[in-house]
């Protein structure tokens, strides 16, 4: 727990009730191993009927959560800002400790013998904390954006595809997650076209994992009005109407399961299991080396 008191604040009764509702949700997700951004917390409060889906309510929640943490009511570790992260260098007590750390983090490329090269992309950088651990577990490349991908990111992806296609004969599968709004629904097309251009290969598989209308119907995330100033609004409204939905509104475990299922469907499990055994053997050798080093 990381509750600390810094500022004495007298909260109104309705604000205090909202804080306690937020704490219940944060603790619920902490028990599942997730921390939430304020945006994700906001959508949980909206979807459960505690607050209306308005920009003013989101701004109010931002201020309330800041004040609640400063007042020592909310655990600082349960709310994260994934857009601002410090860079820290790791240190070790001695050489054997360093070898043990290397053993624990040791990985081989378990996709080396697989027929596909798989990458996961998400429109929202704020969802890194939910999806990156799953991608690390499955050992696939993960990219997060703030809207459309940059030319640099698309160029580097295209060159990765060239390498995996020319050297290993693999097909590229990009699993994409984005908002269901005028621009969000266009981004998979944009990724496919630009990666094909930069890689000089005409076949790139971009599979949209979310948001899909079937998921909106199943999970009922809060609606937002489609942004009419978006240049793609007219085409979107013709097909989907005037409502839009944000990816952040889906439960974190739903998003994680979508990625896990999407990746494993493209994986040969027999080849994967064989690679896991090779990796474990090498890790044990590293741990034995650490023990030998400590004895010297």
C-alpha positions as CSV (number, residue, x, y, z in Angstrom):
1,X,0.0,0.0,0.0
2,X,1.2,3.5,-0.8
3,X,-1.2,6.0,0.8
4,X,0.5,9.2,2.0
5,X,-0.9,12.3,3.5
6,X,0.3,15.6,2.0
7,X,-2.7,18.0,1.9
8,X,-5.5,18.4,4.4
9,X,-8.7,18.6,2.3
10,X,-12.3,18.7,3.4
11,X,-14.3,16.9,0.8
12,X,-18.0,17.4,0.1
13,X,-20.2,14.4,1.0
14,X,-20.9,13.6,-2.7
15,X,-17.2,13.9,-3.6
16,X,-16.3,11.6,-0.8
17,X,-18.8,9.0,-1.9
18,X,-17.3,9.1,-5.4
19,X,-13.8,8.6,-4.0
20,X,-14.9,5.5,-2.1
21,X,-16.6,4.1,-5.3
22,X,-13.3,4.8,-7.1
23,X,-11.3,3.0,-4.4
24,X,-13.6,-0.1,-4.7
25,X,-13.0,-0.2,-8.4
26,X,-9.2,0.3,-8.1
27,X,-9.0,-2.4,-5.4
28,X,-11.0,-4.8,-7.6
29,X,-8.6,-4.4,-10.5
30,X,-5.5,-4.4,-8.2
31,X,-6.6,-7.9,-7.1
32,X,-6.5,-9.0,-10.7
33,X,-3.0,-7.5,-11.2
34,X,-4.0,-4.3,-13.0
35,X,-3.5,-0.7,-12.3
36,X,-5.7,1.9,-14.0
37,X,-5.2,5.2,-15.6
38,X,-7.7,7.9,-14.6
39,X,-9.3,7.6,-18.1
40,X,-9.9,3.9,-17.5
41,X,-11.2,4.6,-14.0
42,X,-13.6,7.2,-15.5
43,X,-15.0,4.7,-18.0
44,X,-15.5,2.1,-15.2
45,X,-17.5,4.7,-13.2
46,X,-19.5,5.7,-16.3
47,X,-20.3,2.1,-17.4
48,X,-21.5,1.2,-13.8
49,X,-23.8,4.2,-13.8
50,X,-22.1,6.3,-11.2
51,X,-21.4,9.4,-13.3
52,X,-22.6,10.7,-16.7
53,X,-20.3,10.4,-19.7
54,X,-19.3,14.0,-20.1
55,X,-16.0,15.8,-20.6
56,X,-16.7,17.9,-17.6
57,X,-17.1,14.8,-15.4
58,X,-13.7,13.5,-16.6
59,X,-12.0,16.8,-15.7
60,X,-13.7,16.7,-12.3
61,X,-12.5,13.1,-11.7
62,X,-9.0,14.1,-12.6
63,X,-9.0,16.8,-9.9
64,X,-10.8,14.6,-7.4
65,X,-8.3,11.8,-7.7
66,X,-5.4,14.1,-7.4
67,X,-6.8,15.7,-4.3
68,X,-7.8,12.2,-2.9
69,X,-4.2,10.9,-3.3
70,X,-2.7,14.1,-1.7
71,X,-5.1,13.6,1.2
72,X,-4.0,10.1,1.8
73,X,-7.2,8.4,0.8
74,X,-6.2,6.7,-2.5
75,X,-3.2,4.4,-3.0
76,X,-0.7,6.1,-5.4
77,X,0.3,2.8,-6.9
78,X,-3.3,2.0,-8.1
79,X,-3.5,5.0,-10.6
80,X,-0.8,5.4,-13.3
81,X,0.2,7.9,-15.9
82,X,1.7,5.8,-18.7
83,X,2.6,8.8,-20.8
84,X,5.3,10.1,-18.4
85,X,7.8,7.5,-17.2
86,X,11.3,8.0,-15.8
87,X,14.3,6.2,-17.2
88,X,16.3,4.4,-14.5
89,X,19.5,2.5,-14.7
90,X,19.6,-0.9,-13.0
91,X,22.4,-1.8,-10.5
92,X,23.4,-5.0,-8.7
93,X,25.1,-5.9,-5.4
94,X,27.7,-8.2,-7.0
95,X,28.5,-10.2,-10.2
96,X,26.6,-13.3,-9.1
97,X,23.5,-11.2,-8.5
98,X,23.9,-9.9,-12.0
99,X,24.1,-13.4,-13.4
100,X,21.0,-14.5,-11.5
101,X,19.1,-11.5,-12.8
102,X,20.2,-12.4,-16.4
103,X,19.0,-15.9,-15.8
104,X,15.6,-14.8,-14.6
105,X,15.1,-12.4,-17.6
106,X,16.8,-14.8,-20.2
107,X,14.8,-15.4,-23.3
108,X,15.4,-17.0,-26.6
109,X,13.4,-16.1,-29.7
110,X,10.6,-18.6,-29.4
111,X,9.1,-17.3,-32.7
112,X,12.3,-18.2,-34.6
113,X,10.8,-21.5,-36.0
114,X,7.2,-20.2,-36.3
115,X,5.7,-19.6,-39.7
116,X,4.4,-16.1,-38.8
117,X,5.8,-12.9,-37.5
118,X,3.2,-11.3,-35.2
119,X,3.1,-7.7,-33.9
120,X,0.5,-6.0,-31.7
121,X,-0.4,-2.3,-32.2
122,X,-2.8,-0.2,-30.1
123,X,-4.1,3.3,-30.8
124,X,-3.9,4.4,-27.2
125,X,-0.6,4.8,-25.4
126,X,-2.5,4.8,-22.1
127,X,-3.2,1.1,-22.6
128,X,0.4,0.1,-22.6
129,X,0.2,-1.1,-19.0
130,X,-2.6,-3.5,-19.9
131,X,-1.3,-4.9,-23.2
132,X,2.5,-4.8,-22.9
133,X,2.7,-7.5,-20.1
134,X,0.6,-9.8,-22.3
135,X,2.9,-9.1,-25.3
136,X,6.0,-9.7,-23.2
137,X,4.5,-13.0,-22.0
138,X,3.8,-14.0,-25.6
139,X,7.1,-12.5,-26.9
140,X,5.6,-10.4,-29.7
141,X,6.6,-6.9,-30.7
142,X,4.2,-4.3,-29.2
143,X,3.7,-0.7,-30.4
144,X,1.5,2.0,-28.9
145,X,0.5,5.2,-30.7
146,X,-1.2,8.5,-30.1
147,X,-3.5,8.3,-33.0
148,X,-2.1,7.5,-36.5
149,X,1.3,5.9,-36.5
150,X,4.3,8.1,-37.5
151,X,6.1,7.6,-40.8
152,X,9.2,6.6,-38.8
153,X,7.3,3.8,-37.0
154,X,5.8,2.6,-40.2
155,X,9.1,2.6,-42.0
156,X,10.8,0.6,-39.3
157,X,7.9,-1.9,-39.3
158,X,8.2,-2.2,-43.0
159,X,11.9,-3.0,-42.8
160,X,11.2,-5.6,-40.0
161,X,8.8,-7.2,-42.3
162,X,11.3,-7.3,-45.2
163,X,13.8,-9.0,-42.9
164,X,11.4,-11.7,-41.6
165,X,10.0,-12.3,-45.1
166,X,13.3,-12.4,-47.0
167,X,15.5,-14.2,-44.3
168,X,12.9,-16.4,-42.7
169,X,10.0,-16.6,-45.2
170,X,7.5,-15.5,-42.6
171,X,4.2,-13.7,-43.2
172,X,3.5,-10.5,-41.2
173,X,0.4,-10.4,-39.1
174,X,-0.4,-7.1,-37.3
175,X,-3.1,-7.3,-34.6
176,X,-4.6,-3.9,-34.1
177,X,-6.7,-2.3,-31.4
178,X,-8.3,1.1,-31.8
179,X,-11.3,3.3,-31.1
180,X,-14.5,2.8,-32.9
181,X,-14.7,6.4,-34.3
182,X,-14.1,8.1,-37.7
183,X,-10.3,8.0,-37.5
184,X,-9.9,4.9,-35.4
185,X,-11.8,2.8,-37.9
186,X,-9.5,4.0,-40.7
187,X,-6.2,3.3,-39.0
188,X,-5.9,-0.4,-39.9
189,X,-6.2,0.5,-43.6
190,X,-3.5,3.2,-43.1
191,X,-1.1,0.8,-41.4
192,X,-1.6,-1.9,-44.1
193,X,-1.0,0.5,-47.0
194,X,2.1,2.1,-45.5
195,X,3.8,-1.1,-44.3
196,X,3.3,-2.6,-47.7
197,X,4.8,0.5,-49.3
198,X,7.8,0.6,-47.0
199,X,8.4,-3.1,-47.2
200,X,8.0,-3.5,-50.9
201,X,5.7,-6.5,-50.2
202,X,2.1,-6.4,-51.3
203,X,0.6,-8.7,-48.7
204,X,0.4,-7.6,-45.0
205,X,-2.3,-9.0,-42.8
206,X,-3.8,-6.4,-40.5
207,X,-6.4,-8.1,-38.2
208,X,-8.5,-5.7,-36.1
209,X,-9.0,-7.2,-32.6
210,X,-11.0,-4.2,-31.2
211,X,-13.2,-2.2,-31.2
212,X,-15.7,-4.1,-33.3
213,X,-19.4,-3.5,-33.4
214,X,-20.0,-7.0,-32.1
215,X,-17.9,-6.2,-29.0
216,X,-19.8,-2.9,-28.5
217,X,-23.1,-4.9,-28.6
218,X,-21.7,-7.5,-26.1
219,X,-19.9,-5.2,-23.6
220,X,-22.1,-2.1,-23.9
221,X,-19.3,0.5,-23.4
222,X,-20.4,4.2,-23.0
223,X,-21.3,6.1,-26.2
224,X,-19.6,9.3,-27.3
225,X,-20.8,11.5,-30.2
226,X,-18.8,11.0,-33.3
227,X,-16.4,13.9,-33.9
228,X,-18.0,15.8,-36.8
229,X,-14.9,17.9,-37.5
230,X,-13.0,14.7,-38.4
231,X,-12.5,14.6,-42.2
232,X,-13.6,10.9,-42.1
233,X,-16.8,11.7,-40.2
234,X,-19.2,11.6,-43.2
235,X,-18.2,8.1,-44.3
236,X,-18.2,6.8,-40.7
237,X,-21.7,8.2,-40.0
238,X,-23.1,6.7,-43.2
239,X,-22.1,3.2,-41.9
240,X,-22.2,3.5,-38.1
241,X,-24.3,6.5,-37.3
242,X,-23.5,9.4,-35.0
243,X,-22.1,7.4,-32.0
244,X,-18.5,6.4,-31.3
245,X,-16.8,4.4,-28.6
246,X,-13.4,4.4,-27.0
247,X,-11.1,1.4,-26.6
248,X,-10.3,2.4,-23.0
249,X,-13.9,1.6,-22.0
250,X,-13.4,-2.1,-22.4
251,X,-12.4,-4.0,-19.3
252,X,-8.6,-4.5,-19.1
253,X,-9.0,-8.3,-18.8
254,X,-11.1,-8.3,-21.9
255,X,-8.4,-6.4,-23.9
256,X,-5.7,-8.8,-22.5
257,X,-7.7,-11.9,-23.5
258,X,-8.3,-10.5,-27.0
259,X,-4.6,-10.1,-27.6
260,X,-3.7,-13.5,-26.0
261,X,-6.3,-15.3,-28.2
262,X,-5.3,-13.4,-31.3
263,X,-1.6,-14.2,-30.9
264,X,-2.0,-17.8,-29.9
265,X,-4.3,-18.4,-32.9
266,X,-1.3,-17.5,-35.1
267,X,1.2,-19.7,-33.2
268,X,2.2,-23.3,-33.7
269,X,1.9,-24.6,-30.1
270,X,4.2,-27.7,-30.7
271,X,7.0,-25.5,-31.9
272,X,6.4,-23.1,-29.1
273,X,6.5,-25.8,-26.4
274,X,9.8,-27.1,-27.8
275,X,11.3,-23.6,-27.6
276,X,10.1,-23.2,-24.0
277,X,12.0,-26.4,-23.1
278,X,15.2,-25.2,-24.8
279,X,14.9,-21.8,-23.0
280,X,14.4,-23.5,-19.5
281,X,17.5,-25.6,-20.1
282,X,19.6,-22.6,-20.9
283,X,18.2,-20.7,-17.9
284,X,19.2,-23.5,-15.6
285,X,22.7,-23.4,-17.0
286,X,22.9,-19.7,-16.2
287,X,21.8,-20.2,-12.6
288,X,24.4,-23.0,-12.2
289,X,27.0,-20.5,-13.5
290,X,25.9,-18.0,-10.9
291,X,26.3,-20.5,-8.1
292,X,29.8,-21.5,-9.4
293,X,30.8,-17.8,-9.6
294,X,29.7,-17.2,-6.0
295,X,31.7,-20.1,-4.7
296,X,35.0,-18.9,-6.3
